[in-house]
Amino acid sequence: MVWPLKKRAVSAGNTYERALAERPFPYPAPPAEAATLTDRIKAIDSRVAAIDAALVHLQRDGYRFSELASERTELLSLKAVAANRLNSLTAPPDPKAIEISRRREAIIAAWYEEQADNIMRHVAKLEAEGDHRQARVWRAELLNLRERIAQQVN
């Protein structure tokens, strides 16, 4: 389904190339999320260090030892998840994925521009006919248009 849209976007007055040049991508990661993940990793490291210190003085077959060892395993799993997410936020993006995303965004932008123009012409026609209720409904349709197009492009 993407290729007919791409051809239509290219033939619609170089909208595709203009959208590629103007669209900033990739979007920067939210700094709050990276800081939260870093704080989580530090907290996990400090708790694991405390558990390691406590495990040295306990008997291996005791209930407290098994609970602390279990907590340590869970914390290390959570740390791995947080570290992977942090790495995905800070790692340089794959150039192929960036190009695919740019093309997809350009297609969505071109298709949105075309459909929004069609809807606004239809709204103007409805208002000229005096059907203000349907004009309002169609203007409301514009609010979800980009999301609907993005779902169709996927």
TORRO-735101 format. One record per atom (N, C-alpha, C): residue in one letter; atom name; x, y, z. Coordinates in nm, 4 decimals. Example, Ala and Ser with C-alpha at 12.3 -4.5 7.8 and 13.67 -1.06 7.14 Angstrom:
BEGIN
+---+----+----------+----------+----------+
| r |  a |     east |    north |       up |
+---+----+----------+----------+----------+
| A |  N |   1.3190 |  -0.5690 |   0.7800 |
| A | CA |   1.2300 |  -0.4500 |   0.7800 |
| A |  C |   1.3200 |  -0.3300 |   0.7800 |
| S |  N |   1.2850 |  -0.2250 |   0.7080 |
| S | CA |   1.3670 |  -0.1060 |   0.7140 |
| S |  C |   1.2900 |   0.0030 |   0.7870 |
+---+----+----------+----------+----------+
***
This chain:
BEGIN
+---+----+----------+----------+----------+
| r |  a |     east |    north |       up |
+---+----+----------+----------+----------+
| M |  N |   0.0811 |  -0.1191 |   0.0000 |
| M | CA |   0.0000 |   0.0000 |   0.0000 |
| M |  C |   0.0853 |   0.1252 |   0.0000 |
| V |  N |   0.2095 |   0.1156 |   0.0402 |
| V | CA |   0.2948 |   0.2331 |   0.0504 |
| V |  C |   0.3341 |   0.2856 |  -0.0875 |
| W |  N |   0.3594 |   0.1987 |  -0.1841 |
| W | CA |   0.4089 |   0.2465 |  -0.3127 |
| W |  C |   0.3110 |   0.3358 |  -0.3869 |
| P |  N |   0.1805 |   0.3037 |  -0.3939 |
| P | CA |   0.0913 |   0.3977 |  -0.4614 |
| P |  C |   0.0891 |   0.5341 |  -0.3927 |
| L |  N |   0.0992 |   0.5342 |  -0.2599 |
| L | CA |   0.1008 |   0.6609 |  -0.1891 |
| L |  C |   0.2269 |   0.7389 |  -0.2219 |
| K |  N |   0.3392 |   0.6681 |  -0.2310 |
| K | CA |   0.4651 |   0.7344 |  -0.2605 |
| K |  C |   0.4590 |   0.7969 |  -0.3987 |
| K |  N |   0.4077 |   0.7238 |  -0.4961 |
| K | CA |   0.3990 |   0.7777 |  -0.6313 |
| K |  C |   0.3068 |   0.8983 |  -0.6338 |
| R |  N |   0.1953 |   0.8898 |  -0.5616 |
| R | CA |   0.1016 |   1.0005 |  -0.5590 |
| R |  C |   0.1653 |   1.1205 |  -0.4903 |
| A |  N |   0.2423 |   1.0956 |  -0.3838 |
| A | CA |   0.3057 |   1.2053 |  -0.3122 |
| A |  C |   0.4110 |   1.2737 |  -0.3983 |
| V |  N |   0.4875 |   1.1952 |  -0.4757 |
| V | CA |   0.5905 |   1.2528 |  -0.5606 |
| V |  C |   0.5267 |   1.3342 |  -0.6722 |
| S |  N |   0.4150 |   1.2851 |  -0.7252 |
| S | CA |   0.3522 |   1.3556 |  -0.8361 |
| S |  C |   0.2741 |   1.4775 |  -0.7898 |
| A |  N |   0.2571 |   1.4955 |  -0.6600 |
| A | CA |   0.1782 |   1.6079 |  -0.6087 |
| A |  C |   0.2660 |   1.7291 |  -0.5820 |
| G |  N |   0.3484 |   1.7663 |  -0.6772 |
| G | CA |   0.4274 |   1.8878 |  -0.6638 |
| G |  C |   0.5462 |   1.8756 |  -0.5707 |
| N |  N |   0.6210 |   1.7655 |  -0.5777 |
| N | CA |   0.7412 |   1.7432 |  -0.4973 |
| N |  C |   0.7160 |   1.7560 |  -0.3470 |
| T |  N |   0.5964 |   1.7257 |  -0.3026 |
| T | CA |   0.5646 |   1.7310 |  -0.1601 |
| T |  C |   0.6487 |   1.6301 |  -0.0835 |
| Y |  N |   0.6751 |   1.5163 |  -0.1448 |
| Y | CA |   0.7525 |   1.4097 |  -0.0810 |
| Y |  C |   0.8940 |   1.4565 |  -0.0497 |
| E |  N |   0.9627 |   1.5154 |  -0.1478 |
| E | CA |   1.0992 |   1.5624 |  -0.1251 |
| E |  C |   1.1022 |   1.6790 |  -0.0262 |
| R |  N |   1.0037 |   1.7681 |  -0.0331 |
| R | CA |   0.9979 |   1.8809 |   0.0590 |
| R |  C |   0.9775 |   1.8302 |   0.2017 |
| A |  N |   0.8907 |   1.7319 |   0.2177 |
| A | CA |   0.8656 |   1.6776 |   0.3512 |
| A |  C |   0.9891 |   1.6080 |   0.4056 |
| L |  N |   1.0642 |   1.5401 |   0.3200 |
| L | CA |   1.1880 |   1.4759 |   0.3643 |
| L |  C |   1.2875 |   1.5784 |   0.4154 |
| A |  N |   1.2981 |   1.6897 |   0.3465 |
| A | CA |   1.3961 |   1.7910 |   0.3837 |
| A |  C |   1.3552 |   1.8664 |   0.5098 |
| E |  N |   1.2263 |   1.8873 |   0.5315 |
| E | CA |   1.1799 |   1.9693 |   0.6416 |
| E |  C |   1.1566 |   1.8925 |   0.7716 |
| R |  N |   1.1363 |   1.7630 |   0.7664 |
| R | CA |   1.0972 |   1.6855 |   0.8838 |
| R |  C |   1.2187 |   1.6542 |   0.9706 |
| P |  N |   1.2254 |   1.7062 |   1.0944 |
| P | CA |   1.3372 |   1.6714 |   1.1819 |
| P |  C |   1.3176 |   1.5316 |   1.2386 |
| F |  N |   1.4148 |   1.4438 |   1.2152 |
| F | CA |   1.4069 |   1.3074 |   1.2647 |
| F |  C |   1.5460 |   1.2558 |   1.2859 |
| P |  N |   1.5787 |   1.1746 |   1.3799 |
| P | CA |   1.4909 |   1.1202 |   1.4815 |
| P |  C |   1.4675 |   1.2224 |   1.5917 |
| Y |  N |   1.3580 |   1.2062 |   1.6613 |
| Y | CA |   1.3267 |   1.2958 |   1.7695 |
| Y |  C |   1.4161 |   1.2622 |   1.8876 |
| P |  N |   1.4659 |   1.3624 |   1.9609 |
| P | CA |   1.5530 |   1.3316 |   2.0749 |
| P |  C |   1.4766 |   1.2609 |   2.1864 |
| A |  N |   1.5479 |   1.1759 |   2.2569 |
| A | CA |   1.4868 |   1.1027 |   2.3679 |
| A |  C |   1.4542 |   1.2007 |   2.4803 |
| P |  N |   1.3454 |   1.1789 |   2.5500 |
| P | CA |   1.3137 |   1.2683 |   2.6606 |
| P |  C |   1.4194 |   1.2570 |   2.7692 |
| P |  N |   1.4792 |   1.3681 |   2.8108 |
| P | CA |   1.5860 |   1.3603 |   2.9116 |
| P |  C |   1.5361 |   1.3086 |   3.0455 |
| A |  N |   1.4103 |   1.3302 |   3.0763 |
| A | CA |   1.3573 |   1.2822 |   3.2041 |
| A |  C |   1.3592 |   1.1303 |   3.2108 |
| E |  N |   1.3295 |   1.0651 |   3.0994 |
| E | CA |   1.3302 |   0.9188 |   3.0986 |
| E |  C |   1.4718 |   0.8651 |   3.1192 |
| A |  N |   1.5696 |   0.9258 |   3.0538 |
| A | CA |   1.7077 |   0.8814 |   3.0701 |
| A |  C |   1.7546 |   0.9028 |   3.2141 |
| A |  N |   1.7184 |   1.0149 |   3.2733 |
| A | CA |   1.7568 |   1.0412 |   3.4122 |
| A |  C |   1.6894 |   0.9433 |   3.5069 |
| T |  N |   1.5635 |   0.9116 |   3.4809 |
| T | CA |   1.4912 |   0.8159 |   3.5642 |
| T |  C |   1.5568 |   0.6784 |   3.5568 |
| L |  N |   1.5930 |   0.6371 |   3.4370 |
| L | CA |   1.6574 |   0.5063 |   3.4212 |
| L |  C |   1.7939 |   0.5033 |   3.4900 |
| T |  N |   1.8695 |   0.6120 |   3.4789 |
| T | CA |   2.0000 |   0.6183 |   3.5447 |
| T |  C |   1.9840 |   0.6104 |   3.6964 |
| D |  N |   1.8862 |   0.6825 |   3.7510 |
| D | CA |   1.8612 |   0.6764 |   3.8952 |
| D |  C |   1.8179 |   0.5364 |   3.9382 |
| R |  N |   1.7358 |   0.4713 |   3.8561 |
| R | CA |   1.6913 |   0.3356 |   3.8886 |
| R |  C |   1.8101 |   0.2399 |   3.8926 |
| I |  N |   1.9006 |   0.2520 |   3.7966 |
| I | CA |   2.0183 |   0.1642 |   3.7927 |
| I |  C |   2.1066 |   0.1874 |   3.9155 |
| K |  N |   2.1239 |   0.3151 |   3.9538 |
| K | CA |   2.2042 |   0.3447 |   4.0732 |
| K |  C |   2.1402 |   0.2864 |   4.1995 |
| A |  N |   2.0086 |   0.3001 |   4.2123 |
| A | CA |   1.9387 |   0.2464 |   4.3290 |
| A |  C |   1.9500 |   0.0942 |   4.3336 |
| I |  N |   1.9383 |   0.0307 |   4.2193 |
| I | CA |   1.9506 |  -0.1159 |   4.2138 |
| I |  C |   2.0916 |  -0.1572 |   4.2527 |
| D |  N |   2.1929 |  -0.0855 |   4.2008 |
| D | CA |   2.3307 |  -0.1188 |   4.2341 |
| D |  C |   2.3570 |  -0.1071 |   4.3842 |
| S |  N |   2.3028 |  -0.0021 |   4.4455 |
| S | CA |   2.3262 |   0.0132 |   4.5897 |
| S |  C |   2.2564 |  -0.0974 |   4.6691 |
| R |  N |   2.1360 |  -0.1363 |   4.6275 |
| R | CA |   2.0653 |  -0.2433 |   4.6985 |
| R |  C |   2.1348 |  -0.3778 |   4.6777 |
| V |  N |   2.1847 |  -0.4035 |   4.5581 |
| V | CA |   2.2567 |  -0.5291 |   4.5316 |
| V |  C |   2.3841 |  -0.5351 |   4.6155 |
| A |  N |   2.4517 |  -0.4210 |   4.6294 |
| A | CA |   2.5720 |  -0.4180 |   4.7130 |
| A |  C |   2.5374 |  -0.4480 |   4.8591 |
| A |  N |   2.4270 |  -0.3946 |   4.9074 |
| A | CA |   2.3842 |  -0.4219 |   5.0454 |
| A |  C |   2.3479 |  -0.5690 |   5.0621 |
| I |  N |   2.2822 |  -0.6259 |   4.9642 |
| I | CA |   2.2461 |  -0.7685 |   4.9702 |
| I |  C |   2.3709 |  -0.8546 |   4.9696 |
| D |  N |   2.4683 |  -0.8199 |   4.8835 |
| D | CA |   2.5931 |  -0.8969 |   4.8786 |
| D |  C |   2.6647 |  -0.8945 |   5.0133 |
| A |  N |   2.6648 |  -0.7772 |   5.0767 |
| A | CA |   2.7291 |  -0.7672 |   5.2081 |
| A |  C |   2.6563 |  -0.8522 |   5.3121 |
| A |  N |   2.5245 |  -0.8575 |   5.3045 |
| A | CA |   2.4466 |  -0.9368 |   5.4011 |
| A |  C |   2.4610 |  -1.0866 |   5.3747 |
| L |  N |   2.4723 |  -1.1250 |   5.2488 |
| L | CA |   2.4812 |  -1.2679 |   5.2154 |
| L |  C |   2.6101 |  -1.3316 |   5.2662 |
| V |  N |   2.7156 |  -1.2529 |   5.2818 |
| V | CA |   2.8432 |  -1.3061 |   5.3295 |
| V |  C |   2.8292 |  -1.3628 |   5.4707 |
| H |  N |   2.7439 |  -1.3037 |   5.5511 |
| H | CA |   2.7329 |  -1.3421 |   5.6926 |
| H |  C |   2.6199 |  -1.4411 |   5.7211 |
| L |  N |   2.5478 |  -1.4862 |   5.6207 |
| L | CA |   2.4346 |  -1.5764 |   5.6432 |
| L |  C |   2.4675 |  -1.7189 |   5.6002 |
| Q |  N |   2.3962 |  -1.8133 |   5.6575 |
| Q | CA |   2.4129 |  -1.9530 |   5.6191 |
| Q |  C |   2.3401 |  -1.9752 |   5.4861 |
| R |  N |   2.3967 |  -2.0585 |   5.4044 |
| R | CA |   2.3428 |  -2.0812 |   5.2711 |
| R |  C |   2.2069 |  -2.1506 |   5.2708 |
| D |  N |   2.1745 |  -2.2254 |   5.3704 |
| D | CA |   2.0485 |  -2.2997 |   5.3703 |
| D |  C |   1.9382 |  -2.2291 |   5.4488 |
| G |  N |   1.9611 |  -2.1068 |   5.4918 |
| G | CA |   1.8615 |  -2.0345 |   5.5704 |
| G |  C |   1.7561 |  -1.9654 |   5.4837 |
| Y |  N |   1.6437 |  -1.9360 |   5.5486 |
| Y | CA |   1.5316 |  -1.8696 |   5.4804 |
| Y |  C |   1.5707 |  -1.7287 |   5.4370 |
| R |  N |   1.6353 |  -1.6520 |   5.5232 |
| R | CA |   1.6749 |  -1.5151 |   5.4894 |
| R |  C |   1.7720 |  -1.5149 |   5.3732 |
| F |  N |   1.8658 |  -1.6095 |   5.3708 |
| F | CA |   1.9619 |  -1.6181 |   5.2613 |
| F |  C |   1.8892 |  -1.6404 |   5.1284 |
| S |  N |   1.7924 |  -1.7311 |   5.1269 |
| S | CA |   1.7233 |  -1.7607 |   5.0010 |
| S |  C |   1.6391 |  -1.6413 |   4.9549 |
| E |  N |   1.5774 |  -1.5702 |   5.0494 |
| E | CA |   1.4978 |  -1.4529 |   5.0128 |
| E |  C |   1.5862 |  -1.3415 |   4.9578 |
| L |  N |   1.6993 |  -1.3175 |   5.0206 |
| L | CA |   1.7910 |  -1.2141 |   4.9719 |
| L |  C |   1.8500 |  -1.2519 |   4.8358 |
| A |  N |   1.8825 |  -1.3793 |   4.8181 |
| A | CA |   1.9355 |  -1.4233 |   4.6883 |
| A |  C |   1.8302 |  -1.4077 |   4.5787 |
| S |  N |   1.7065 |  -1.4373 |   4.6125 |
| S | CA |   1.5968 |  -1.4204 |   4.5175 |
| S |  C |   1.5765 |  -1.2723 |   4.4830 |
| E |  N |   1.5804 |  -1.1868 |   4.5841 |
| E | CA |   1.5672 |  -1.0425 |   4.5602 |
| E |  C |   1.6818 |  -0.9916 |   4.4732 |
| R |  N |   1.8019 |  -1.0418 |   4.4977 |
| R | CA |   1.9192 |  -1.0008 |   4.4191 |
| R |  C |   1.8996 |  -1.0371 |   4.2727 |
| T |  N |   1.8491 |  -1.1574 |   4.2454 |
| T | CA |   1.8254 |  -1.2017 |   4.1083 |
| T |  C |   1.7213 |  -1.1134 |   4.0389 |
| E |  N |   1.6138 |  -1.0831 |   4.1110 |
| E | CA |   1.5096 |  -0.9968 |   4.0548 |
| E |  C |   1.5629 |  -0.8573 |   4.0250 |
| L |  N |   1.6428 |  -0.8041 |   4.1162 |
| L | CA |   1.6999 |  -0.6707 |   4.0960 |
| L |  C |   1.7944 |  -0.6675 |   3.9765 |
| L |  N |   1.8739 |  -0.7722 |   3.9606 |
| L | CA |   1.9647 |  -0.7760 |   3.8456 |
| L |  C |   1.8879 |  -0.7861 |   3.7142 |
| S |  N |   1.7744 |  -0.8545 |   3.7157 |
| S | CA |   1.6892 |  -0.8591 |   3.5965 |
| S |  C |   1.6327 |  -0.7215 |   3.5648 |
| L |  N |   1.5847 |  -0.6520 |   3.6673 |
| L | CA |   1.5321 |  -0.5170 |   3.6479 |
| L |  C |   1.6410 |  -0.4212 |   3.6002 |
| K |  N |   1.7621 |  -0.4402 |   3.6512 |
| K | CA |   1.8739 |  -0.3560 |   3.6079 |
| K |  C |   1.9048 |  -0.3798 |   3.4604 |
| A |  N |   1.8991 |  -0.5040 |   3.4160 |
| A | CA |   1.9251 |  -0.5351 |   3.2755 |
| A |  C |   1.8202 |  -0.4704 |   3.1848 |
| V |  N |   1.6944 |  -0.4738 |   3.2273 |
| V | CA |   1.5879 |  -0.4103 |   3.1486 |
| V |  C |   1.6109 |  -0.2602 |   3.1395 |
| A |  N |   1.6424 |  -0.1972 |   3.2526 |
| A | CA |   1.6659 |  -0.0527 |   3.2544 |
| A |  C |   1.7887 |  -0.0161 |   3.1716 |
| A |  N |   1.8942 |  -0.0957 |   3.1806 |
| A | CA |   2.0153 |  -0.0681 |   3.1033 |
| A |  C |   1.9903 |  -0.0818 |   2.9536 |
| N |  N |   1.9145 |  -0.1827 |   2.9138 |
| N | CA |   1.8816 |  -0.1981 |   2.7712 |
| N |  C |   1.8010 |  -0.0802 |   2.7202 |
| R |  N |   1.7035 |  -0.0345 |   2.7992 |
| R | CA |   1.6229 |   0.0806 |   2.7586 |
| R |  C |   1.7091 |   0.2064 |   2.7510 |
| L |  N |   1.7975 |   0.2248 |   2.8467 |
| L | CA |   1.8864 |   0.3405 |   2.8462 |
| L |  C |   1.9794 |   0.3362 |   2.7253 |
| N |  N |   2.0310 |   0.2188 |   2.6937 |
| N | CA |   2.1167 |   0.2054 |   2.5756 |
| N |  C |   2.0404 |   0.2357 |   2.4476 |
| S |  N |   1.9145 |   0.1943 |   2.4409 |
| S | CA |   1.8355 |   0.2222 |   2.3205 |
| S |  C |   1.8077 |   0.3719 |   2.3066 |
| L |  N |   1.8004 |   0.4434 |   2.4198 |
| L | CA |   1.7783 |   0.5882 |   2.4137 |
| L |  C |   1.9036 |   0.6639 |   2.3726 |
| T |  N |   2.0194 |   0.6138 |   2.4163 |
| T | CA |   2.1436 |   0.6881 |   2.3935 |
| T |  C |   2.2242 |   0.6373 |   2.2751 |
| A |  N |   2.1912 |   0.5193 |   2.2229 |
| A | CA |   2.2664 |   0.4646 |   2.1099 |
| A |  C |   2.2318 |   0.5409 |   1.9823 |
| P |  N |   2.3289 |   0.5537 |   1.8929 |
| P | CA |   2.2972 |   0.6195 |   1.7663 |
| P |  C |   2.1982 |   0.5342 |   1.6871 |
| P |  N |   2.0992 |   0.5971 |   1.6261 |
| P | CA |   1.9973 |   0.5209 |   1.5539 |
| P |  C |   2.0531 |   0.4590 |   1.4261 |
| D |  N |   1.9886 |   0.3524 |   1.3842 |
| D | CA |   2.0263 |   0.2827 |   1.2623 |
| D |  C |   1.9916 |   0.3706 |   1.1416 |
| P |  N |   2.0875 |   0.3955 |   1.0515 |
| P | CA |   2.0597 |   0.4827 |   0.9364 |
| P |  C |   1.9460 |   0.4313 |   0.8477 |
| K |  N |   1.9354 |   0.2998 |   0.8315 |
| K | CA |   1.8269 |   0.2455 |   0.7498 |
| K |  C |   1.6918 |   0.2725 |   0.8150 |
| A |  N |   1.6854 |   0.2567 |   0.9467 |
| A | CA |   1.5602 |   0.2828 |   1.0178 |
| A |  C |   1.5226 |   0.4301 |   1.0097 |
| I |  N |   1.6215 |   0.5174 |   1.0149 |
| I | CA |   1.5947 |   0.6611 |   1.0020 |
| I |  C |   1.5386 |   0.6918 |   0.8641 |
| E |  N |   1.5996 |   0.6349 |   0.7610 |
| E | CA |   1.5532 |   0.6602 |   0.6240 |
| E |  C |   1.4110 |   0.6067 |   0.6037 |
| I |  N |   1.3837 |   0.4890 |   0.6554 |
| I | CA |   1.2485 |   0.4325 |   0.6444 |
| I |  C |   1.1482 |   0.5219 |   0.7166 |
| S |  N |   1.1846 |   0.5695 |   0.8352 |
| S | CA |   1.0950 |   0.6566 |   0.9109 |
| S |  C |   1.0736 |   0.7897 |   0.8403 |
| R |  N |   1.1786 |   0.8430 |   0.7809 |
| R | CA |   1.1650 |   0.9694 |   0.7068 |
| R |  C |   1.0712 |   0.9522 |   0.5886 |
| R |  N |   1.0881 |   0.8446 |   0.5165 |
| R | CA |   1.0004 |   0.8201 |   0.4018 |
| R |  C |   0.8564 |   0.8022 |   0.4461 |
| R |  N |   0.8382 |   0.7267 |   0.5533 |
| R | CA |   0.7032 |   0.7041 |   0.6045 |
| R |  C |   0.6394 |   0.8358 |   0.6470 |
| E |  N |   0.7138 |   0.9189 |   0.7193 |
| E | CA |   0.6615 |   1.0486 |   0.7624 |
| E |  C |   0.6298 |   1.1378 |   0.6433 |
| A |  N |   0.7127 |   1.1314 |   0.5397 |
| A | CA |   0.6875 |   1.2121 |   0.4204 |
| A |  C |   0.5603 |   1.1663 |   0.3498 |
| I |  N |   0.5408 |   1.0368 |   0.3443 |
| I | CA |   0.4196 |   0.9830 |   0.2813 |
| I |  C |   0.2967 |   1.0249 |   0.3614 |
| I |  N |   0.3058 |   1.0132 |   0.4928 |
| I | CA |   0.1936 |   1.0521 |   0.5786 |
| I |  C |   0.1638 |   1.2009 |   0.5622 |
| A |  N |   0.2685 |   1.2832 |   0.5598 |
| A | CA |   0.2485 |   1.4279 |   0.5466 |
| A |  C |   0.1841 |   1.4620 |   0.4128 |
| A |  N |   0.2305 |   1.3981 |   0.3067 |
| A | CA |   0.1740 |   1.4263 |   0.1743 |
| A |  C |   0.0290 |   1.3812 |   0.1648 |
| W |  N |   0.0019 |   1.2647 |   0.2167 |
| W | CA |  -0.1353 |   1.2126 |   0.2123 |
| W |  C |  -0.2274 |   1.2971 |   0.3003 |
| Y |  N |  -0.1758 |   1.3402 |   0.4163 |
| Y | CA |  -0.2542 |   1.4262 |   0.5054 |
| Y |  C |  -0.2882 |   1.5575 |   0.4353 |
| E |  N |  -0.1890 |   1.6172 |   0.3717 |
| E | CA |  -0.2114 |   1.7440 |   0.3025 |
| E |  C |  -0.3197 |   1.7296 |   0.1961 |
| E |  N |  -0.3138 |   1.6210 |   0.1208 |
| E | CA |  -0.4118 |   1.5972 |   0.0157 |
| E |  C |  -0.5522 |   1.5750 |   0.0729 |
| Q |  N |  -0.5620 |   1.4892 |   0.1744 |
| Q | CA |  -0.6935 |   1.4596 |   0.2301 |
| Q |  C |  -0.7513 |   1.5775 |   0.3081 |
| A |  N |  -0.6671 |   1.6519 |   0.3779 |
| A | CA |  -0.7155 |   1.7697 |   0.4501 |
| A |  C |  -0.7696 |   1.8730 |   0.3527 |
| D |  N |  -0.7023 |   1.8890 |   0.2400 |
| D | CA |  -0.7505 |   1.9819 |   0.1374 |
| D |  C |  -0.8862 |   1.9363 |   0.0832 |
| N |  N |  -0.8999 |   1.8073 |   0.0576 |
| N | CA |  -1.0281 |   1.7542 |   0.0091 |
| N |  C |  -1.1393 |   1.7752 |   0.1125 |
| I |  N |  -1.1081 |   1.7501 |   0.2391 |
| I | CA |  -1.2087 |   1.7672 |   0.3436 |
| I |  C |  -1.2487 |   1.9139 |   0.3555 |
| M |  N |  -1.1528 |   2.0039 |   0.3502 |
| M | CA |  -1.1860 |   2.1468 |   0.3625 |
| M |  C |  -1.2692 |   2.1951 |   0.2436 |
| R |  N |  -1.2420 |   2.1432 |   0.1231 |
| R | CA |  -1.3264 |   2.1782 |   0.0081 |
| R |  C |  -1.4683 |   2.1257 |   0.0284 |
| H |  N |  -1.4788 |   2.0048 |   0.0840 |
| H | CA |  -1.6096 |   1.9463 |   0.1111 |
| H |  C |  -1.6829 |   2.0281 |   0.2185 |
| V |  N |  -1.6116 |   2.0727 |   0.3203 |
| V | CA |  -1.6702 |   2.1549 |   0.4254 |
| V |  C |  -1.7214 |   2.2864 |   0.3670 |
| A |  N |  -1.6422 |   2.3481 |   0.2806 |
| A | CA |  -1.6853 |   2.4732 |   0.2186 |
| A |  C |  -1.8124 |   2.4521 |   0.1365 |
| K |  N |  -1.8194 |   2.3382 |   0.0650 |
| K | CA |  -1.9381 |   2.3064 |  -0.0143 |
| K |  C |  -2.0597 |   2.2866 |   0.0766 |
| L |  N |  -2.0406 |   2.2142 |   0.1872 |
| L | CA |  -2.1507 |   2.1910 |   0.2810 |
| L |  C |  -2.1994 |   2.3217 |   0.3429 |
| E |  N |  -2.1074 |   2.4095 |   0.3794 |
| E | CA |  -2.1469 |   2.5378 |   0.4370 |
| E |  C |  -2.2198 |   2.6244 |   0.3353 |
| A |  N |  -2.1759 |   2.6180 |   0.2093 |
| A | CA |  -2.2441 |   2.6945 |   0.1051 |
| A |  C |  -2.3866 |   2.6440 |   0.0849 |
| E |  N |  -2.4062 |   2.5144 |   0.1061 |
| E | CA |  -2.5398 |   2.4557 |   0.0939 |
| E |  C |  -2.6226 |   2.4782 |   0.2207 |
| G |  N |  -2.5602 |   2.5250 |   0.3290 |
| G | CA |  -2.6318 |   2.5496 |   0.4534 |
| G |  C |  -2.6344 |   2.4311 |   0.5476 |
| D |  N |  -2.5602 |   2.3278 |   0.5180 |
| D | CA |  -2.5565 |   2.2082 |   0.6037 |
| D |  C |  -2.4413 |   2.2231 |   0.7040 |
| H |  N |  -2.4603 |   2.3095 |   0.8033 |
| H | CA |  -2.3541 |   2.3419 |   0.8985 |
| H |  C |  -2.3235 |   2.2272 |   0.9935 |
| R |  N |  -2.4224 |   2.1438 |   1.0185 |
| R | CA |  -2.4005 |   2.0291 |   1.1080 |
| R |  C |  -2.3008 |   1.9314 |   1.0461 |
| Q |  N |  -2.3211 |   1.8954 |   0.9210 |
| Q | CA |  -2.2276 |   1.8042 |   0.8543 |
| Q |  C |  -2.0907 |   1.8698 |   0.8357 |
| A |  N |  -2.0882 |   2.0002 |   0.8141 |
| A | CA |  -1.9608 |   2.0720 |   0.8029 |
| A |  C |  -1.8830 |   2.0608 |   0.9339 |
| R |  N |  -1.9530 |   2.0732 |   1.0454 |
| R | CA |  -1.8883 |   2.0603 |   1.1765 |
| R |  C |  -1.8343 |   1.9196 |   1.1962 |
| V |  N |  -1.9111 |   1.8202 |   1.1547 |
| V | CA |  -1.8669 |   1.6802 |   1.1673 |
| V |  C |  -1.7403 |   1.6576 |   1.0858 |
| W |  N |  -1.7366 |   1.7105 |   0.9649 |
| W | CA |  -1.6198 |   1.6908 |   0.8798 |
| W |  C |  -1.4982 |   1.7678 |   0.9317 |
| R |  N |  -1.5198 |   1.8855 |   0.9911 |
| R | CA |  -1.4072 |   1.9581 |   1.0514 |
| R |  C |  -1.3523 |   1.8798 |   1.1706 |
| A |  N |  -1.4384 |   1.8155 |   1.2459 |
| A | CA |  -1.3938 |   1.7319 |   1.3578 |
| A |  C |  -1.3129 |   1.6129 |   1.3075 |
| E |  N |  -1.3441 |   1.5668 |   1.1888 |
| E | CA |  -1.2705 |   1.4546 |   1.1285 |
| E |  C |  -1.1236 |   1.4916 |   1.1060 |
| L |  N |  -1.0973 |   1.6189 |   1.0832 |
| L | CA |  -0.9590 |   1.6634 |   1.0628 |
| L |  C |  -0.8719 |   1.6394 |   1.1861 |
| L |  N |  -0.9314 |   1.6398 |   1.3046 |
| L | CA |  -0.8537 |   1.6226 |   1.4272 |
| L |  C |  -0.7856 |   1.4869 |   1.4339 |
| N |  N |  -0.8492 |   1.3833 |   1.3817 |
| N | CA |  -0.7948 |   1.2475 |   1.3879 |
| N |  C |  -0.7374 |   1.2005 |   1.2552 |
| L |  N |  -0.7318 |   1.2899 |   1.1587 |
| L | CA |  -0.6923 |   1.2490 |   1.0241 |
| L |  C |  -0.5493 |   1.1945 |   1.0190 |
| R |  N |  -0.4543 |   1.2648 |   1.0781 |
| R | CA |  -0.3143 |   1.2203 |   1.0715 |
| R |  C |  -0.2976 |   1.0832 |   1.1371 |
| E |  N |  -0.3616 |   1.0623 |   1.2507 |
| E | CA |  -0.3516 |   0.9330 |   1.3189 |
| E |  C |  -0.4119 |   0.8218 |   1.2337 |
| R |  N |  -0.5251 |   0.8487 |   1.1716 |
| R | CA |  -0.5895 |   0.7490 |   1.0871 |
| R |  C |  -0.5023 |   0.7149 |   0.9665 |
| I |  N |  -0.4399 |   0.8148 |   0.9089 |
| I | CA |  -0.3502 |   0.7916 |   0.7944 |
| I |  C |  -0.2291 |   0.7114 |   0.8385 |
| A |  N |  -0.1724 |   0.7428 |   0.9534 |
| A | CA |  -0.0573 |   0.6678 |   1.0028 |
| A |  C |  -0.0916 |   0.5211 |   1.0246 |
| Q |  N |  -0.2114 |   0.4923 |   1.0720 |
| Q | CA |  -0.2530 |   0.3538 |   1.0904 |
| Q |  C |  -0.2681 |   0.2844 |   0.9564 |
| Q |  N |  -0.3167 |   0.3546 |   0.8561 |
| Q | CA |  -0.3349 |   0.2948 |   0.7235 |
| Q |  C |  -0.2017 |   0.2695 |   0.6545 |
| V |  N |  -0.1039 |   0.3554 |   0.6785 |
| V | CA |   0.0271 |   0.3393 |   0.6147 |
| V |  C |   0.0991 |   0.2185 |   0.6732 |
| N |  N |   0.0782 |   0.1902 |   0.8023 |
| N | CA |   0.1399 |   0.0718 |   0.8619 |
| N |  C |   0.0852 |  -0.0478 |   0.7946 |
+---+----+----------+----------+----------+
***
